[in-house]
Amino acid sequence: MNERNIREKTVCFTGHRSEKLPRGEALELLRKRLDLEIERALQDGYDTFLFGGDYGFDLMAAEEVLKKKVLIDLQNPRRIRLVAIIPFEGQAIRFSVSDHEQYYEIMPKCDEVITLNTRYSSQCYAQRNQYMVDHSNRVICCWNRQAVSGTAQTVRMAEKQNLEIINLL
């Protein structure tokens, strides 16, 4: 299968970290909308999901994809791949204890982990975002429309490439 065919079947996620996500019932509604969009992507023929490995929306999206992977429908079997795109080794070191635990629970369940840099640099997050956009055809995001953020940067990158963008907020 060539690079173009793979991209045409790939979705990437981008969204805010935990502190910018809604709380309570609004967070549960966001999770339900995310689940529905992942299911819609699967029905549309997408089978590969990229996430950036950061705490907050990235890990939430990965959890939702993993839930889909364990559901087996013998009448309609699906191949689902979850791929982590990590900006640099040791990214999770700065996470809170609970985010760190969630990260290390999810990572072994990924089909592939791609680490772009050995060390942190001021450009490593932008490189990660560009990589995900360059390898996807659809973006599912959780973006509060704040102009200056990594999520906003990723959405702008996706717009330049005319990708389908679905904002859950």
C-alpha positions as a Markdown table, in Angstrom:
| # | Residue | x | y | z |
|---|---|---|---|---|
| 1 | Met | 0.0 | 0.0 | 0.0 |
| 2 | Asn | 1.5 | 3.4 | -0.9 |
| 3 | Glu | 1.9 | 6.4 | 1.3 |
| 4 | Arg | -1.2 | 8.2 | -0.3 |
| 5 | Asn | -3.5 | 5.2 | 0.4 |
| 6 | Ile | -2.3 | 5.1 | 4.0 |
| 7 | Arg | -2.9 | 8.8 | 4.5 |
| 8 | Glu | -6.4 | 8.6 | 3.0 |
| 9 | Lys | -7.3 | 6.1 | 5.8 |
| 10 | Thr | -5.7 | 8.1 | 8.7 |
| 11 | Val | -7.2 | 10.5 | 11.2 |
| 12 | Cys | -5.2 | 12.5 | 13.7 |
| 13 | Phe | -6.3 | 14.1 | 17.0 |
| 14 | Thr | -5.3 | 17.4 | 18.4 |
| 15 | Gly | -6.7 | 19.1 | 21.4 |
| 16 | His | -6.0 | 21.0 | 24.6 |
| 17 | Arg | -4.4 | 19.7 | 27.7 |
| 18 | Ser | -6.4 | 18.8 | 30.7 |
| 19 | Glu | -6.5 | 22.3 | 32.3 |
| 20 | Lys | -8.3 | 23.7 | 29.2 |
| 21 | Leu | -10.8 | 20.9 | 28.8 |
| 22 | Pro | -14.4 | 21.2 | 30.0 |
| 23 | Arg | -15.3 | 19.7 | 33.4 |
| 24 | Gly | -18.1 | 17.5 | 34.7 |
| 25 | Glu | -21.0 | 16.8 | 32.4 |
| 26 | Ala | -19.5 | 18.9 | 29.6 |
| 27 | Leu | -16.4 | 16.6 | 29.7 |
| 28 | Glu | -18.6 | 13.5 | 29.5 |
| 29 | Leu | -20.5 | 15.1 | 26.5 |
| 30 | Leu | -17.1 | 15.8 | 24.8 |
| 31 | Arg | -16.1 | 12.1 | 25.3 |
| 32 | Lys | -19.4 | 10.9 | 23.8 |
| 33 | Arg | -18.9 | 13.2 | 20.8 |
| 34 | Leu | -15.4 | 11.9 | 20.4 |
| 35 | Asp | -16.6 | 8.3 | 20.5 |
| 36 | Leu | -19.2 | 9.1 | 17.8 |
| 37 | Glu | -16.6 | 10.8 | 15.6 |
| 38 | Ile | -14.3 | 7.9 | 15.9 |
| 39 | Glu | -17.1 | 5.5 | 15.0 |
| 40 | Arg | -18.0 | 7.7 | 12.0 |
| 41 | Ala | -14.4 | 7.7 | 10.9 |
| 42 | Leu | -14.4 | 3.9 | 11.0 |
| 43 | Gln | -17.6 | 3.7 | 9.0 |
| 44 | Asp | -16.0 | 6.1 | 6.5 |
| 45 | Gly | -13.1 | 3.7 | 6.0 |
| 46 | Tyr | -10.5 | 5.2 | 8.2 |
| 47 | Asp | -8.5 | 2.6 | 10.1 |
| 48 | Thr | -5.4 | 4.4 | 11.5 |
| 49 | Phe | -5.5 | 7.0 | 14.3 |
| 50 | Leu | -2.5 | 9.2 | 15.2 |
| 51 | Phe | -2.3 | 11.0 | 18.6 |
| 52 | Gly | 0.5 | 13.3 | 20.0 |
| 53 | Gly | 0.9 | 11.6 | 23.3 |
| 54 | Asp | 0.2 | 14.6 | 25.5 |
| 55 | Tyr | -2.0 | 14.7 | 28.5 |
| 56 | Gly | -5.6 | 15.9 | 28.1 |
| 57 | Phe | -7.4 | 15.4 | 24.8 |
| 58 | Asp | -4.6 | 13.3 | 23.2 |
| 59 | Leu | -4.8 | 10.6 | 25.9 |
| 60 | Met | -8.6 | 10.8 | 26.0 |
| 61 | Ala | -8.7 | 10.2 | 22.2 |
| 62 | Ala | -6.2 | 7.3 | 22.5 |
| 63 | Glu | -8.4 | 5.7 | 25.2 |
| 64 | Glu | -11.5 | 6.0 | 23.0 |
| 65 | Val | -9.7 | 4.3 | 20.1 |
| 66 | Leu | -8.5 | 1.6 | 22.3 |
| 67 | Lys | -12.1 | 0.9 | 23.4 |
| 68 | Lys | -13.0 | 0.4 | 19.7 |
| 69 | Lys | -10.1 | -2.0 | 19.2 |
| 70 | Val | -11.3 | -4.4 | 21.9 |
| 71 | Leu | -14.8 | -4.5 | 20.6 |
| 72 | Ile | -15.0 | -7.5 | 18.2 |
| 73 | Asp | -17.8 | -7.7 | 15.7 |
| 74 | Leu | -17.5 | -11.1 | 14.0 |
| 75 | Gln | -20.0 | -10.0 | 11.3 |
| 76 | Asn | -18.0 | -6.8 | 10.5 |
| 77 | Pro | -14.4 | -7.3 | 11.6 |
| 78 | Arg | -12.3 | -4.1 | 11.7 |
| 79 | Arg | -8.6 | -3.4 | 11.6 |
| 80 | Ile | -7.9 | -0.4 | 13.8 |
| 81 | Arg | -4.4 | 1.0 | 14.3 |
| 82 | Leu | -3.4 | 3.4 | 17.1 |
| 83 | Val | -0.1 | 5.3 | 16.5 |
| 84 | Ala | 1.6 | 7.6 | 19.0 |
| 85 | Ile | 3.6 | 10.4 | 17.5 |
| 86 | Ile | 5.9 | 11.5 | 20.4 |
| 87 | Pro | 7.7 | 14.9 | 20.0 |
| 88 | Phe | 10.7 | 13.8 | 22.1 |
| 89 | Glu | 11.9 | 11.1 | 24.4 |
| 90 | Gly | 10.9 | 11.6 | 28.0 |
| 91 | Gln | 7.9 | 13.8 | 27.1 |
| 92 | Ala | 5.8 | 12.3 | 30.0 |
| 93 | Ile | 8.4 | 13.1 | 32.7 |
| 94 | Arg | 6.7 | 16.5 | 33.3 |
| 95 | Phe | 3.2 | 15.0 | 33.6 |
| 96 | Ser | 1.3 | 14.8 | 36.8 |
| 97 | Val | 1.3 | 11.4 | 38.5 |
| 98 | Ser | -2.2 | 10.5 | 37.2 |
| 99 | Asp | -1.4 | 11.7 | 33.6 |
| 100 | His | 1.9 | 9.8 | 33.8 |
| 101 | Glu | 0.1 | 6.6 | 34.8 |
| 102 | Gln | -2.5 | 7.1 | 32.0 |
| 103 | Tyr | 0.3 | 7.6 | 29.5 |
| 104 | Tyr | 2.2 | 4.5 | 30.5 |
| 105 | Glu | -1.0 | 2.5 | 30.5 |
| 106 | Ile | -1.8 | 3.5 | 26.9 |
| 107 | Met | 1.6 | 3.4 | 25.2 |
| 108 | Pro | 2.2 | -0.4 | 25.3 |
| 109 | Lys | -1.2 | -0.8 | 23.7 |
| 110 | Cys | -0.3 | 1.3 | 20.6 |
| 111 | Asp | 0.4 | -0.5 | 17.4 |
| 112 | Glu | 3.3 | 1.8 | 16.8 |
| 113 | Val | 5.2 | 4.6 | 18.7 |
| 114 | Ile | 7.1 | 7.1 | 16.6 |
| 115 | Thr | 9.5 | 9.3 | 18.5 |
| 116 | Leu | 10.6 | 12.3 | 16.4 |
| 117 | Asn | 13.5 | 13.7 | 18.6 |
| 118 | Thr | 15.8 | 12.4 | 21.3 |
| 119 | Arg | 15.7 | 15.7 | 23.2 |
| 120 | Tyr | 13.3 | 18.6 | 23.7 |
| 121 | Ser | 13.7 | 21.5 | 21.4 |
| 122 | Ser | 11.6 | 24.6 | 20.9 |
| 123 | Gln | 10.4 | 23.2 | 17.6 |
| 124 | Cys | 9.7 | 19.6 | 18.6 |
| 125 | Tyr | 5.9 | 20.1 | 19.2 |
| 126 | Ala | 5.5 | 21.9 | 15.9 |
| 127 | Gln | 7.4 | 19.1 | 14.2 |
| 128 | Arg | 5.0 | 16.6 | 15.8 |
| 129 | Asn | 2.0 | 18.5 | 14.7 |
| 130 | Gln | 3.3 | 18.8 | 11.2 |
| 131 | Tyr | 4.0 | 15.1 | 11.0 |
| 132 | Met | 0.5 | 14.2 | 12.1 |
| 133 | Val | -1.1 | 16.6 | 9.6 |
| 134 | Asp | 1.3 | 15.4 | 6.8 |
| 135 | His | 0.2 | 11.8 | 7.4 |
| 136 | Ser | -3.6 | 12.3 | 7.9 |
| 137 | Asn | -6.6 | 13.1 | 5.8 |
| 138 | Arg | -9.0 | 14.0 | 8.7 |
| 139 | Val | -8.4 | 15.9 | 11.9 |
| 140 | Ile | -10.6 | 15.5 | 15.0 |
| 141 | Cys | -9.9 | 18.3 | 17.4 |
| 142 | Cys | -11.0 | 19.8 | 20.7 |
| 143 | Trp | -10.3 | 23.4 | 20.0 |
| 144 | Asn | -11.7 | 26.4 | 22.0 |
| 145 | Arg | -10.7 | 28.7 | 19.1 |
| 146 | Gln | -7.9 | 30.3 | 21.2 |
| 147 | Ala | -5.6 | 31.7 | 18.5 |
| 148 | Val | -2.3 | 30.9 | 20.2 |
| 149 | Ser | -2.0 | 27.2 | 21.1 |
| 150 | Gly | -0.5 | 24.0 | 19.7 |
| 151 | Thr | -4.1 | 23.0 | 18.7 |
| 152 | Ala | -4.6 | 26.2 | 16.8 |
| 153 | Gln | -1.2 | 25.7 | 15.1 |
| 154 | Thr | -2.2 | 22.1 | 14.1 |
| 155 | Val | -5.6 | 23.3 | 12.8 |
| 156 | Arg | -3.9 | 26.0 | 10.7 |
| 157 | Met | -1.5 | 23.4 | 9.3 |
| 158 | Ala | -4.5 | 21.1 | 8.4 |
| 159 | Glu | -6.4 | 24.0 | 6.8 |
| 160 | Lys | -3.4 | 24.7 | 4.5 |
| 161 | Gln | -3.5 | 21.1 | 3.3 |
| 162 | Asn | -7.3 | 21.2 | 2.9 |
| 163 | Leu | -7.9 | 18.4 | 5.4 |
| 164 | Glu | -11.3 | 17.7 | 6.8 |
| 165 | Ile | -11.4 | 19.2 | 10.3 |
| 166 | Ile | -14.0 | 18.2 | 12.9 |
| 167 | Asn | -14.0 | 20.4 | 16.0 |
| 168 | Leu | -15.8 | 18.8 | 18.9 |
| 169 | Leu | -16.2 | 22.1 | 20.8 |
